[in-house]
Amino acid sequence: MFHLNLVPEVHAEGKTLKFLGIYSKNREEWIMSELAGISQGVTTVPLYDTLGPDAAEFVINQTELTTIACAGSYVPSLLMLKKAGRTPNLKNLIIFDKIDDLECGAECDLKIYEFQELIKMETGISAEQMPNKPLADDIYMLCYTSGTTGDPKAAKLTHKNLLSVATSANYAGVVFEHTDTMISYLPLAHSFEKVLFALCLVKGVRIGYYSGNVLKITDDCAVLQPTLFPSVPRLYNRIFDKINARLEELTGVRSYLANRAVNSKLYYLKEQGTLDYAFYDRAVCSKFRAILGGKVRFMVTGSAPISTDVLNFLKVCFCCPVLEGYGQTECSAACTI
């Protein structure tokens, strides 16, 4: 999809590297851009969609990025940096959305291409565009984290790093099939989401991308009906509060039945380690499960500790395991589950 002259070589640490920046919320074009780059041995440099101009400037200049694939909403800030002379190496923007003026970067030597138009430019596979497959120890992505002080820091993750975690998931009881579906909304710039993406590729799991607003994630789940739902404690706490608020609104027999269902399942989870209770699962928990589309069979949490009370509550309400991962960006997110 990408002409190689859009992603020139960079020489660093005695190696010849090619970097492609991606600046967007999770969407189909994000992954298509990355896979196109991987096919040519290109290293992805994701920029968090919440990065401000200063942090984006730092990442662009440290990696000497010449090409960034991005959502249309980021064109103004990238154009501002280029016009101000703050990102001198930046030469090309590949825009996921249609914009009115493709020549808006001409005065500062910034070429702008529309994603779909760039694809249409391909009339065949030339020798230059034949796959240039990466090796296991080649750098898959530069994963920038905020760190605790100063500028963002980059962890170098290899293809072997991501594949090792993805293929070892079976040993932690994470067994997925091609019939499974994951909802992708956690930032693809983060190693947690990239490990899940690699797992989906290895297992042939379908991926659905959210609409762009995390506050409407339950609406997206209602449409997609994912079987794998990954999240972080902050969002799980919101779900916990939402279910408890519903329980408090119930009265009479409905209140008695719902609370008895939760308390009974918590008891059997503690005493016997079981999550299934046929009657309560049908009569009560099916309504809780509908919050995430009704088909979730695995939930995953990571990036920060989660309360044991919240963890167990989610297990009994959604009738499925909630796997808690611990790790570091440098270790491809998941060291222990």
Order of alpha helices (4+ residues) and beta strands (2+ residues): beta-beta-alpha-beta-alpha-beta-alpha-beta-beta-alpha-beta-beta-alpha-beta-alpha-beta-alpha-beta-alpha-alpha-alpha-beta-alpha-beta
